[in-house]
Amino acid sequence: MVIRTRIRAILNQLALFLGTAAAIAYFSYQAFNGDHGIQAQHQFDKQRQDLTNELAQLRDEHQALERRVNLLKAQTIDPDMLEEKSRELLGLVDPNDIVVLLGK
């Protein structure tokens, strides 16, 4: 009977040790690979950086388009821009222009 209680005590300690080791392994794995783990944080940081770069590019493009629109407004029309747009829309060229036809 004493042997059974000693074996039972050893098995209880072993089960406690294995349960603790399993819990530590699980939480370690989740801390590294989980939804909010280290790898996910790196992916979020990379995605945030990519989106920040894309936003900066889109803002630059937006500013360039705003400048072009401001050049076409009636109050501050740019003669060069007016000539460029009129040639594009009408398909006309200046007699002094050199026209190069590209075959398709």
Buried (B, 14 or more C-beta within 10 A) or exposed (E): EEEEEEEEEEEEEEEEEEEEEEEEEEEEEEEEEEEEBEEEEEEEEEEEEEEEEEEEEEEEEEEEEEEEEEBEEEEEEBEEEEEEBEEEEEEEEEEEEEEEEEEE
